[in-house]
């Protein structure tokens, strides 16, 4: 048999064949974007989990206090006191729940501004920080006032008086009004649909502003109610004093 000799130039050298493996490398910009996405998702999940847990804890303690006050009722000698006991706890609960929502919105915005540095201006970031403080203040103090008001023993403390509650409402109202005013000043065209599309996180900023306005209106109504109750209490005391003077004479 005859064999055909092939030229070495026609045969590829098996030892020189190398397989090119694809390599995937991330640029620093891609790594930074991936890290930001991870932080954004993680913080959003944490806020979404922690906020309902705090609300649930508040409602559990509130339910226990309400049952305790129902089993140990405090004596009420005025019709205005009956109205306060009926409506004031609901107002405090509504304030606390709205403030918890504001805590979630403001903290989410602040964290996004911290990670991405994409806030529209310095005033917007400052207003978000102020509203985070204000909402946290309202959650803590408003939640405490709810329990103080319902508890039959704690409600007799001076801190639970109408005067102390009026001072608290005024201070809290001032915080909310200033916070809402800062948002409106930072983004005066926030409610314009065309302009809103050009602002990053416009929907969240709108929600932040809307809750602040709602809280301001509720606290304004609360101040009016407290002033009316103070006037009713003063009128009742004057009537009682005059009646006792006529009886003694």
trRosetta pair geometry for C-beta under 8 A, 3 or more apart (Angstrom, degrees):
i j d omega theta_ij theta_ji phi_ij phi_ji
6 10 5.3 -105 175 71 104 123
6 11 5.7 98 115 -41 127 111
7 10 4.8 88 66 1 88 102
7 11 7.5 -179 90 0 49 86
8 11 6.0 -67 -146 44 40 100
12 16 7.3 -126 173 65 83 102
12 17 6.4 66 143 -66 123 108
13 16 4.1 52 87 14 114 110
13 17 7.2 -174 92 -29 61 77
14 17 6.0 -41 -153 8 38 114
26 30 4.4 -126 -167 89 92 124
26 31 5.1 113 128 -57 124 85
26 34 7.3 -26 -164 -6 150 140
27 30 4.8 95 53 7 76 101
27 31 7.1 -139 95 -4 40 87
28 31 5.6 -54 -146 38 34 113
28 32 6.2 35 156 -20 67 105
29 32 5.7 -55 -148 37 31 110
29 33 6.3 30 154 -18 65 106
30 33 5.6 -52 -144 38 33 110
30 34 6.2 34 155 -20 65 105
31 34 5.7 -54 -147 36 30 112
31 35 6.4 30 154 -19 64 106
32 35 5.7 -54 -148 36 31 111
32 36 6.4 32 153 -19 64 105
33 36 5.7 -53 -148 36 32 112
33 37 6.4 34 153 -20 65 104
34 37 5.7 -52 -148 35 32 112
34 38 6.4 33 153 -19 64 105
35 38 5.6 -53 -149 35 33 113
35 39 6.4 29 155 -16 66 106
36 39 5.8 -55 -145 39 32 108
36 40 6.1 34 156 -21 66 108
36 115 5.2 135 -138 160 87 113
36 116 6.0 90 -159 -81 134 81
37 40 5.7 -54 -144 36 29 113
37 41 6.3 25 159 -14 64 108
38 41 6.1 -59 -148 40 27 107
38 42 6.1 24 157 -18 64 111
39 42 5.7 -57 -142 39 29 110
39 43 6.1 23 163 -14 66 109
39 111 7.7 -150 149 167 102 108
39 115 5.1 179 99 -116 135 142
40 43 6.3 -59 -143 40 24 103
40 44 6.2 24 158 -19 61 111
40 111 7.8 150 -112 125 57 107
40 112 6.6 54 -118 -105 100 83
40 115 6.3 -157 -65 86 83 161
40 116 7.8 35 -74 -42 120 114
41 44 5.8 -58 -145 37 28 112
41 45 6.3 27 158 -18 64 107
42 45 5.9 -59 -151 36 29 109
42 46 6.3 27 154 -18 65 107
43 46 5.6 -53 -144 37 34 112
43 47 6.2 33 158 -18 67 105
43 108 7.0 148 132 -122 108 67
43 111 4.8 -158 170 147 161 158
43 115 8.0 -156 5 -32 147 140
44 47 6.0 -55 -146 38 29 108
44 48 6.2 27 155 -17 63 111
44 108 6.5 59 -103 -130 70 113
45 48 5.7 -58 -145 40 29 111
45 49 6.3 21 157 -14 65 110
46 49 5.9 -64 -148 40 29 105
46 50 5.8 17 163 -14 70 114
47 50 6.1 -56 -130 40 27 103
47 51 6.0 28 172 -23 64 112
47 104 5.2 123 173 -146 111 84
47 107 6.0 174 -110 92 125 118
47 108 5.5 -89 14 -71 177 97
48 51 6.8 -48 -135 30 18 109
48 52 7.6 9 167 -3 51 106
48 104 7.7 84 -81 -152 44 127
49 52 7.0 -71 -163 40 28 98
49 53 6.5 22 152 -18 65 116
50 53 5.6 -64 -152 39 34 114
50 54 6.3 33 156 -20 71 104
51 54 6.0 -54 -149 33 31 108
51 55 6.5 29 154 -15 64 107
51 100 5.8 130 -162 168 94 101
51 101 7.6 84 -173 -94 138 40
51 103 6.9 167 -112 86 105 106
51 104 4.5 1 -83 -76 151 122
52 55 5.4 -55 -145 40 37 113
52 56 6.1 39 156 -23 69 105
53 56 5.7 -52 -146 35 30 111
53 57 6.4 32 154 -19 63 104
54 57 5.8 -53 -148 36 32 111
54 58 6.4 33 153 -19 64 106
54 100 6.3 -176 94 -132 118 123
54 139 7.7 11 152 -175 133 139
55 58 5.7 -55 -150 36 31 113
55 59 6.4 28 154 -17 65 107
55 97 6.6 63 -130 -118 115 79
55 100 5.4 113 -74 160 100 171
56 59 5.8 -56 -146 38 32 109
56 60 6.3 35 154 -22 65 104
57 60 5.7 -53 -148 33 31 112
57 61 6.5 25 157 -11 65 105
58 61 6.1 -59 -150 40 29 105
58 62 6.0 30 153 -20 65 112
58 96 6.3 -165 173 147 155 141
58 100 8.0 -135 10 -64 152 141
58 143 5.6 -92 -133 -128 117 126
59 62 5.4 -54 -141 40 32 115
59 63 6.2 37 157 -24 65 103
60 63 5.8 -52 -148 32 28 111
60 64 6.7 27 153 -16 61 104
61 64 5.8 -53 -151 36 34 111
61 65 6.4 31 153 -16 66 107
61 147 6.7 -34 141 -88 111 125
62 65 5.8 -56 -146 39 31 109
62 66 6.2 33 155 -22 66 107
62 89 8.0 137 -163 -171 113 113
62 93 6.9 86 -151 -99 161 110
62 146 6.2 -26 -112 135 108 131
62 147 7.1 -114 -99 -78 64 81
62 150 7.6 105 -153 12 70 161
63 66 5.7 -53 -144 35 30 112
63 67 6.5 27 158 -16 64 105
64 67 6.0 -58 -150 37 29 107
64 68 6.3 29 153 -19 64 108
65 68 5.6 -55 -147 37 32 112
65 69 6.2 28 156 -15 67 107
65 146 7.8 121 80 128 152 85
65 147 5.1 -136 -95 -132 166 78
65 150 4.8 93 139 95 112 131
65 151 5.7 -67 -156 -69 108 81
66 69 5.9 -56 -145 40 30 107
66 70 6.2 32 153 -22 64 107
66 89 7.5 103 -96 -171 108 160
66 150 5.8 -61 -86 -169 58 146
67 70 5.5 -53 -145 36 32 113
67 71 6.4 25 157 -13 65 106
68 71 6.0 -60 -148 41 30 104
68 72 6.2 -18 164 26 67 108
68 151 7.0 0 97 -121 123 71
68 152 7.5 -131 130 3 89 100
69 72 6.4 -74 -131 65 28 77
69 73 6.8 66 166 -100 65 49
69 74 7.4 -38 -155 -11 92 94
69 150 4.7 -119 -27 167 155 81
69 151 6.2 -126 -73 -109 107 24
69 152 5.4 155 -124 -40 75 87
70 73 6.9 7 -149 -67 27 86
72 152 4.8 -119 115 13 102 154
73 152 6.8 161 -173 -97 13 130
74 152 4.3 175 -57 -140 98 89
74 155 6.3 -101 -31 67 167 135
74 156 7.7 -173 -138 -53 140 98
76 81 4.2 -168 -155 110 107 128
76 82 5.6 128 135 -65 149 72
76 85 6.6 -88 -81 -15 151 143
77 81 6.9 57 47 23 47 147
78 81 4.5 100 64 -2 87 101
78 82 7.4 -149 99 -4 53 81
78 232 7.6 132 169 141 138 114
78 233 7.7 65 157 -100 179 70
78 236 6.1 -25 -111 -117 134 164
79 82 5.5 -49 -156 32 42 115
79 83 6.6 43 147 -19 68 101
80 83 5.6 -52 -151 35 38 112
80 84 6.4 41 150 -21 67 102
80 229 5.6 147 175 -130 129 83
80 232 4.8 136 -70 120 157 149
80 233 7.1 -122 83 -60 153 75
80 236 7.8 -127 18 -36 130 142
81 84 5.6 -49 -147 34 35 113
81 85 6.3 33 155 -17 66 105
82 85 5.9 -56 -147 38 30 109
82 86 6.3 26 155 -19 64 110
83 86 5.8 -60 -147 37 31 110
83 87 6.0 -11 171 12 69 114
84 87 6.9 -77 -134 50 21 83
84 88 4.9 14 -175 -21 66 128
84 229 6.7 68 -73 -118 120 145
85 88 6.9 -26 -89 31 15 107
85 89 7.6 14 -172 -12 43 106
87 90 5.8 -63 -160 39 46 111
87 91 6.3 44 150 -22 77 107
88 91 5.6 -57 -149 36 35 112
88 92 6.4 33 156 -18 69 105
88 149 5.9 -121 118 176 126 153
89 92 5.7 -56 -147 38 34 110
89 93 6.2 35 156 -20 68 105
89 146 6.0 88 -138 -148 75 87
89 149 6.3 -170 -78 99 80 126
89 150 5.9 60 -96 -71 128 107
90 93 5.7 -53 -146 36 31 111
90 94 6.4 32 154 -19 64 105
91 94 5.8 -54 -149 36 31 111
91 95 6.4 34 152 -20 64 105
91 218 7.0 164 -161 -177 94 110
91 222 6.4 144 164 -92 143 108
92 95 5.6 -53 -149 35 33 114
92 96 6.4 30 155 -18 66 105
92 142 5.5 175 -161 -178 84 90
92 143 7.8 143 162 -91 107 28
92 145 5.9 -144 -130 96 136 100
92 146 4.1 172 126 -83 139 94
92 149 6.9 166 -20 27 158 146
93 96 5.8 -55 -147 37 31 109
93 97 6.3 28 157 -17 66 108
93 146 6.4 94 -63 -119 67 143
94 97 5.9 -57 -144 38 30 108
94 98 6.3 26 159 -14 65 108
94 218 6.9 -152 109 -139 117 151
95 98 6.1 -61 -148 40 26 106
95 99 6.1 25 156 -19 64 112
95 138 6.1 -119 159 176 102 116
95 142 4.9 -131 107 -153 120 152
95 215 6.8 90 -138 -133 80 90
95 218 6.1 -174 -87 120 90 144
95 219 7.6 85 -114 -67 125 85
96 99 5.6 -59 -147 39 29 112
96 100 6.4 35 153 -24 64 102
96 138 7.0 -168 -102 137 50 87
96 139 5.6 93 -148 -127 78 58
96 142 4.7 -168 -73 108 86 121
96 143 5.2 95 -118 -69 138 80
96 146 6.8 -46 -29 -28 141 141
97 100 5.6 -47 -150 29 33 113
97 101 6.9 34 151 -16 62 100
98 101 5.7 -52 -155 35 36 112
98 102 6.5 36 147 -18 66 104
98 211 5.7 171 179 -156 97 101
98 214 6.2 -129 -157 104 148 123
98 215 5.8 180 117 -75 134 94
98 218 7.7 145 34 5 158 155
99 102 5.3 -51 -148 37 38 114
99 103 6.4 47 150 -26 66 98
99 134 8.0 -125 -136 123 105 71
99 135 4.3 166 -164 -157 80 77
99 136 7.7 -179 166 -52 112 18
99 138 4.0 -150 -108 93 152 119
99 139 4.7 -161 114 -59 125 79
99 142 6.6 137 10 33 152 146
99 215 6.9 84 -74 -104 81 137
100 103 5.5 -44 -149 28 35 116
100 104 6.7 35 152 -17 62 101
100 135 7.5 169 -62 171 17 111
100 139 5.8 99 -70 -104 72 124
101 104 5.8 -54 -154 34 34 111
101 105 6.5 28 152 -15 67 106
101 211 6.0 -158 98 -113 109 148
102 105 5.7 -54 -143 40 35 108
102 106 5.8 28 162 -14 70 111
102 131 6.2 -110 176 161 116 104
102 132 7.8 -166 140 -99 87 42
102 134 7.7 -50 130 89 143 91
102 135 3.7 -156 97 -102 115 144
102 208 6.9 97 -141 -135 81 63
102 211 4.6 -169 -79 121 101 145
102 212 7.0 109 -123 -63 135 69
102 215 7.3 -22 -40 -35 151 141
103 106 6.2 -59 -138 43 23 104
103 107 6.0 18 165 -14 63 114
103 132 6.5 85 -130 -143 57 68
103 135 4.6 -160 -60 121 72 127
103 136 5.9 100 -106 -70 113 71
103 139 6.4 -4 -42 -32 138 144
104 107 6.3 -60 -141 40 22 105
104 108 6.3 22 160 -19 60 111
105 108 5.9 -61 -151 36 26 110
105 109 6.4 22 156 -16 64 108
105 204 5.8 173 -159 -167 96 89
105 207 5.4 -143 -125 107 150 114
105 208 5.0 -167 130 -80 130 81
105 211 7.0 152 30 14 148 145
106 109 5.8 -56 -148 37 31 110
106 110 6.2 29 157 -19 66 108
106 128 5.1 164 -149 -172 83 77
106 129 7.6 148 178 -86 114 20
106 131 4.9 -160 -97 98 139 98
106 132 3.8 -167 129 -74 134 83
106 135 6.2 166 13 22 140 139
106 208 6.0 108 -76 -125 75 115
107 110 5.7 -54 -143 38 31 111
107 111 6.3 30 158 -18 65 107
107 132 5.9 111 -63 -125 67 123
108 111 6.0 -59 -149 38 28 108
108 112 6.4 27 154 -18 64 107
108 204 6.8 -113 95 -153 118 143
109 112 5.8 -57 -149 37 31 110
109 113 6.3 29 154 -16 66 106
109 128 4.8 -119 100 -143 128 144
109 201 6.2 140 -120 153 93 154
109 204 5.6 170 -77 133 105 130
109 205 7.0 104 -116 -78 144 71
109 208 6.6 -17 -19 -61 153 144
110 113 5.7 -55 -148 39 31 111
110 114 6.2 34 151 -23 64 106
110 125 7.2 101 -117 -153 72 79
110 128 5.3 178 -67 129 86 123
110 129 6.2 99 -104 -80 128 72
110 132 6.3 -16 -27 -46 143 151
111 114 5.4 -52 -145 35 34 114
111 115 6.3 24 159 -13 67 107
112 115 6.0 -58 -142 41 30 103
112 116 5.7 -15 175 20 68 117
112 118 7.2 -56 147 52 93 102
112 201 6.5 129 97 -65 156 149
113 116 6.9 -70 -119 57 19 82
113 117 6.9 63 -177 -101 55 26
113 118 6.8 -127 -116 53 57 57
113 119 4.2 30 -128 -54 117 109
113 125 5.3 161 175 -110 162 107
113 128 7.2 144 -3 61 146 155
114 117 7.8 4 -171 -63 13 61
118 200 5.1 -30 140 75 117 166
119 122 7.4 90 108 -88 130 28
119 124 5.3 -177 -180 84 103 114
119 125 4.4 8 -160 -57 168 104
119 200 7.9 -122 -110 69 22 116
120 124 4.9 74 51 -4 97 155
120 186 7.2 120 83 157 118 105
120 187 6.4 61 81 -80 159 110
120 199 5.6 -17 -80 -141 133 97
120 200 6.9 -178 -61 38 82 85
121 124 5.3 105 56 2 69 100
121 125 7.7 -138 99 2 41 88
121 186 5.9 -168 67 -162 113 97
122 125 5.8 -59 -156 40 39 109
122 126 6.1 38 150 -20 71 109
123 126 5.6 -56 -144 39 32 112
123 127 6.2 33 157 -20 67 106
123 182 6.3 -156 -180 -179 92 88
123 185 6.3 -102 174 102 145 94
123 186 3.5 -171 110 -100 112 104
124 127 5.9 -54 -145 36 29 109
124 128 6.5 30 154 -19 62 105
124 183 7.2 63 -125 -126 65 65
124 186 4.4 161 -65 155 66 147
124 187 6.3 52 -89 -33 111 107
124 205 7.0 -34 -155 -123 116 133
125 128 5.7 -54 -150 34 32 112
125 129 6.6 32 153 -18 64 104
126 129 5.7 -55 -151 36 33 111
126 130 6.4 31 153 -18 66 105
126 182 6.5 -106 102 176 96 139
126 186 7.7 171 52 -76 92 138
127 130 5.6 -52 -145 38 34 111
127 131 6.2 30 157 -15 66 107
127 179 6.0 121 -163 -160 80 65
127 182 3.6 -178 -99 114 106 114
127 183 4.5 160 157 -66 152 67
127 185 8.0 166 -69 53 137 90
127 186 5.6 -126 -6 -6 138 141
128 131 5.9 -57 -144 41 29 107
128 132 6.4 36 153 -24 63 104
128 183 8.0 90 -59 -90 61 100
128 208 6.6 -38 -110 -158 81 159
129 132 5.6 -51 -149 31 32 114
129 133 6.7 31 153 -15 63 102
130 133 5.8 -54 -153 37 34 110
130 134 6.2 32 150 -19 67 108
130 175 7.6 -165 169 -169 94 83
130 178 6.9 -96 162 112 144 101
130 179 4.7 -167 113 -103 109 92
130 182 6.2 75 46 37 146 157
131 134 5.3 -50 -138 40 37 114
131 135 6.0 36 161 -18 68 105
131 176 8.0 66 -122 -124 81 58
131 179 4.2 121 -78 -169 81 137
131 180 8.0 92 -92 -58 116 53
131 183 7.4 24 -42 -47 137 120
131 208 6.1 103 105 -174 164 105
131 212 5.8 -72 -122 -82 124 123
132 135 6.1 -54 -141 39 26 106
132 136 6.3 26 157 -17 61 109
133 136 5.8 -60 -148 39 28 110
133 137 6.2 32 154 -21 65 108
133 175 7.6 -119 104 -163 93 128
134 137 5.6 -53 -148 36 30 114
134 138 6.3 28 154 -18 64 106
134 172 7.5 120 -164 -155 89 68
134 175 4.1 167 -119 148 110 119
134 176 5.7 149 171 -75 143 60
134 179 5.2 -99 2 -36 154 149
134 212 7.8 60 90 -120 145 98
135 138 5.6 -52 -145 37 33 111
135 139 6.3 37 154 -22 65 103
135 211 7.9 25 -95 127 125 129
136 139 5.7 -50 -146 33 32 112
136 140 6.4 23 158 -12 65 108
137 140 6.2 -63 -148 41 26 104
137 141 5.9 -1 169 6 67 116
137 172 6.8 -170 117 -113 113 89
137 175 6.6 -31 65 134 146 177
138 141 6.5 -63 -128 52 24 93
138 142 4.9 18 175 -13 65 126
138 172 5.7 101 -94 -150 91 124
138 175 7.9 -160 -49 82 100 137
138 176 7.8 48 -60 -62 138 112
138 215 7.1 -52 -110 -154 169 139
139 142 6.3 -48 -115 46 13 105
139 143 5.9 14 168 -18 54 116
140 143 6.2 -62 -147 37 17 108
140 144 6.5 13 156 -15 58 109
141 144 5.6 -54 -147 38 33 111
141 145 6.2 33 155 -19 66 106
141 168 6.4 -162 156 -158 131 123
141 172 7.2 -152 81 -76 135 125
142 145 5.6 -53 -144 37 32 110
142 146 6.5 41 153 -26 63 100
142 172 7.6 88 -60 -120 102 160
143 146 5.6 -47 -152 26 33 115
143 147 6.9 25 154 -11 63 103
144 147 6.0 -60 -155 39 35 106
144 148 6.1 33 150 -18 69 110
145 148 5.4 -52 -138 41 35 113
145 149 5.9 37 160 -24 67 107
145 160 7.6 149 -144 -116 73 75
145 165 6.7 113 -152 -114 133 95
145 168 6.7 165 -76 118 146 164
146 149 6.0 -58 -148 34 24 109
146 150 6.5 11 160 -9 62 111
147 150 6.1 -62 -142 41 29 103
147 151 6.0 29 163 -25 67 111
147 154 7.0 6 131 82 78 157
148 151 6.3 -55 -138 30 24 108
148 154 4.7 -114 -137 137 61 118
148 155 6.3 131 157 -86 62 56
148 157 6.8 -75 -159 46 112 121
148 159 6.7 -74 -162 101 155 102
148 160 4.7 -157 150 -89 112 111
149 155 5.8 64 -150 -107 28 104
149 160 6.1 166 -86 -150 56 111
150 155 7.2 -166 59 -60 12 120
151 154 3.8 42 82 32 130 108
151 155 5.7 176 76 -26 64 85
152 155 6.3 -47 -138 25 19 115
152 156 8.0 20 156 -21 48 101
153 156 6.4 -58 -171 22 37 109
154 157 5.7 -27 -170 -3 54 118
154 160 6.5 121 139 -46 72 144
155 160 4.9 -149 -148 144 44 160
156 160 7.1 34 25 57 11 131
157 160 5.0 90 64 5 81 102
157 161 8.0 -114 104 -28 53 78
158 161 5.5 -23 -163 -14 49 119
158 164 6.5 118 145 -39 66 139
159 164 5.0 -170 -158 169 39 166
160 164 6.7 12 1 65 6 132
160 165 7.2 23 -167 -48 39 106
161 164 4.8 94 56 10 80 100
161 165 7.0 -149 94 -2 42 89
162 165 5.8 -59 -147 42 31 109
162 166 6.2 36 154 -25 66 106
162 226 6.0 160 -172 -156 91 90
162 229 5.6 -147 -135 110 139 119
162 230 5.6 174 133 -78 136 82
162 233 6.6 -174 20 -11 159 155
163 166 5.7 -53 -148 32 30 113
163 167 6.6 29 155 -17 63 102
163 230 7.4 89 -75 -105 69 121
164 167 5.8 -52 -151 34 33 111
164 168 6.5 33 151 -17 65 106
165 168 5.5 -53 -147 38 35 112
165 169 6.2 38 154 -21 67 104
165 226 6.2 -158 103 -115 101 133
166 169 5.7 -52 -146 35 31 111
166 170 6.4 31 155 -20 64 105
166 223 6.8 89 -147 -131 79 69
166 226 4.3 167 -92 148 93 145
166 227 7.3 104 -126 -61 129 62
166 230 7.0 7 -58 -48 150 133
167 170 5.8 -55 -149 35 30 110
167 171 6.4 27 156 -16 65 106
168 171 6.0 -57 -147 38 31 107
168 172 6.1 24 159 -13 66 111
169 172 5.9 -60 -144 43 27 108
169 173 5.9 33 156 -24 65 110
169 219 5.5 170 -169 -159 86 91
169 222 4.9 -144 -141 115 139 120
169 223 5.2 179 126 -74 128 77
169 226 6.2 175 29 -10 153 151
170 173 5.6 -54 -143 37 27 114
170 174 6.4 32 155 -23 62 104
170 223 6.3 88 -77 -106 74 122
171 174 5.7 -54 -153 31 30 113
171 175 6.8 32 150 -19 63 102
172 175 5.7 -50 -153 32 36 113
172 176 6.6 29 153 -14 67 106
172 219 5.9 -149 100 -121 100 146
173 176 5.9 -60 -149 39 32 108
173 177 6.2 29 156 -19 67 108
173 216 6.4 94 -153 -138 75 63
173 219 3.9 -172 -88 129 94 135
173 220 6.5 119 -138 -63 132 59
173 222 7.8 -161 -65 62 119 109
173 223 6.4 -18 -40 -41 159 128
174 177 5.9 -55 -143 37 29 109
174 178 6.3 27 159 -16 64 108
175 178 6.1 -62 -150 38 26 107
175 179 6.3 23 156 -17 64 111
176 179 5.7 -56 -145 38 31 112
176 180 6.2 27 159 -15 66 107
176 212 5.5 175 -166 -163 84 76
176 215 4.6 -133 -136 103 150 113
176 216 4.5 -167 120 -73 119 80
176 219 6.4 140 36 17 144 145
177 180 6.0 -56 -145 40 29 107
177 181 6.1 30 155 -20 63 110
177 216 5.2 106 -76 -124 71 126
178 181 5.6 -57 -146 39 29 113
178 182 6.4 33 155 -23 64 103
179 182 5.8 -52 -149 31 31 110
179 183 6.8 29 154 -15 63 102
179 212 5.2 -131 103 -139 108 136
180 183 5.8 -53 -152 35 35 110
180 184 6.4 32 152 -16 66 108
180 209 6.2 101 -138 -152 78 70
180 212 3.9 174 -75 128 93 122
180 213 5.3 118 -133 -68 145 66
180 216 5.9 -64 0 -30 149 141
181 184 5.7 -56 -146 40 33 110
181 185 6.1 32 156 -19 67 108
182 185 5.7 -55 -143 39 31 110
182 186 6.1 30 158 -20 66 107
183 186 5.8 -56 -144 37 29 109
183 187 6.5 -30 174 36 65 96
183 190 7.3 6 153 -41 93 161
183 205 7.0 170 -156 -177 116 93
183 208 6.5 -176 -110 110 151 107
183 209 4.6 -161 123 -95 149 99
183 212 6.7 139 13 41 141 156
184 187 7.3 -84 -137 66 21 62
184 188 6.4 52 170 -105 65 57
184 190 7.2 -104 -116 12 52 128
184 209 6.9 114 -60 -141 74 126
185 188 6.8 6 -137 -66 24 87
187 190 4.1 77 121 -65 113 100
187 199 6.6 51 -134 -118 136 158
187 205 6.6 46 31 151 160 144
189 192 4.3 -25 179 15 92 127
189 195 4.2 8 128 81 122 168
189 196 7.8 -139 129 -51 80 67
190 195 7.6 -98 -94 101 17 116
190 196 6.4 67 -172 -93 46 95
190 199 7.4 -45 -121 29 69 167
190 202 7.2 173 -155 -156 77 90
190 205 6.4 -119 -143 119 125 115
190 206 6.2 167 161 -88 110 78
190 209 6.4 97 120 -5 159 164
191 196 7.3 -9 -153 -57 8 124
191 206 7.5 111 -92 -120 62 108
192 195 4.0 50 86 25 117 110
192 196 6.1 176 83 -22 56 87
193 196 5.6 -52 -140 31 27 116
193 197 7.0 34 159 -25 59 99
194 197 6.3 -55 -165 22 29 110
194 198 7.7 16 146 -9 58 105
195 198 5.9 -63 -164 35 44 109
195 199 6.9 36 146 -21 73 108
196 199 5.7 -61 -151 32 41 110
196 202 4.2 125 -175 179 83 149
196 203 8.0 86 171 -58 119 55
196 206 7.2 20 -137 -55 132 124
197 202 6.9 -79 -74 9 21 160
199 202 4.2 103 80 -81 101 101
199 205 6.9 -62 134 32 131 147
201 204 4.5 -39 180 41 96 117
201 205 5.8 101 118 -25 87 94
202 205 5.7 -58 -147 39 33 109
202 206 6.2 37 154 -22 66 105
203 206 5.6 -52 -149 34 31 114
203 207 6.5 31 153 -17 64 103
204 207 5.6 -51 -149 36 35 112
204 208 6.4 41 149 -23 65 103
205 208 5.4 -48 -148 33 36 117
205 209 6.4 33 153 -16 66 104
206 209 5.8 -57 -148 39 31 108
206 210 6.1 31 154 -21 66 109
207 210 5.6 -53 -140 37 31 113
207 211 6.3 29 162 -16 65 104
208 211 6.4 -58 -151 36 24 105
208 212 6.6 23 153 -18 60 110
209 212 5.7 -59 -151 37 32 113
209 213 6.4 30 154 -18 67 105
210 213 5.8 -54 -149 36 32 109
210 214 6.3 32 153 -19 65 107
211 214 5.5 -54 -146 38 34 114
211 215 6.2 35 155 -19 67 105
212 215 5.9 -53 -147 36 29 110
212 216 6.4 33 153 -21 62 106
213 216 5.6 -54 -150 34 32 114
213 217 6.5 31 154 -18 65 104
214 217 5.9 -56 -150 35 31 109
214 218 6.4 30 154 -17 65 106
215 218 5.7 -54 -146 37 33 111
215 219 6.2 27 158 -14 66 108
216 219 6.0 -60 -146 41 28 106
216 220 6.3 34 153 -24 63 106
217 220 5.5 -50 -147 32 32 115
217 221 6.6 31 154 -14 63 102
218 221 5.8 -56 -154 38 32 109
218 222 6.3 35 147 -21 65 107
219 222 5.1 -49 -144 36 38 118
219 223 6.4 44 154 -23 66 97
220 223 5.8 -48 -150 31 31 110
220 224 6.7 31 151 -15 62 104
221 224 5.6 -54 -150 37 35 113
221 225 6.3 36 152 -19 66 105
222 225 5.6 -53 -146 37 33 111
222 226 6.3 32 155 -19 66 105
223 226 5.7 -54 -146 37 32 110
223 227 6.4 32 155 -18 65 104
224 227 5.8 -54 -148 36 30 110
224 228 6.4 31 153 -18 63 106
225 228 5.7 -55 -149 37 32 112
225 229 6.3 31 153 -18 66 106
226 229 5.6 -53 -145 38 33 111
226 230 6.3 37 154 -21 65 103
227 230 5.6 -51 -146 35 32 113
227 231 6.4 33 153 -18 64 104
228 231 5.7 -54 -150 37 32 111
228 232 6.3 33 151 -19 65 106
229 232 5.5 -51 -144 38 34 113
229 233 6.2 36 154 -21 66 105
230 233 5.7 -53 -146 36 31 112
230 234 6.4 30 155 -16 64 105
231 234 5.8 -53 -146 38 31 109
231 235 6.2 32 154 -19 64 108
232 235 5.7 -55 -145 39 29 112
232 236 6.2 32 154 -21 64 106
233 236 5.6 -52 -146 35 30 112
233 237 6.4 29 155 -18 64 105
234 237 5.8 -55 -147 37 31 110
234 238 6.3 31 155 -17 65 106
235 238 5.8 -54 -146 38 30 110
235 239 6.3 30 155 -18 64 108
236 239 5.8 -56 -147 38 29 111
236 240 6.3 29 154 -20 64 107
237 240 5.7 -54 -146 36 31 111
237 241 6.3 31 155 -19 65 105
238 241 5.8 -54 -146 36 31 110
238 242 6.3 27 157 -15 65 107
239 242 5.9 -55 -144 39 30 108
239 243 6.2 31 155 -20 64 109
240 243 5.7 -56 -146 37 30 112
240 244 6.3 28 156 -18 65 106
241 244 5.9 -56 -147 37 30 108
241 245 6.4 31 154 -20 64 106
242 245 5.6 -52 -147 35 33 113
242 246 6.5 31 155 -16 65 105
243 246 5.9 -55 -149 38 31 108
243 247 6.3 31 153 -20 64 108
244 247 5.6 -54 -144 37 33 113
244 248 6.3 32 157 -19 66 106
245 248 6.0 -55 -146 36 29 108
245 249 6.4 22 157 -13 64 109
246 249 5.9 -59 -144 40 31 106
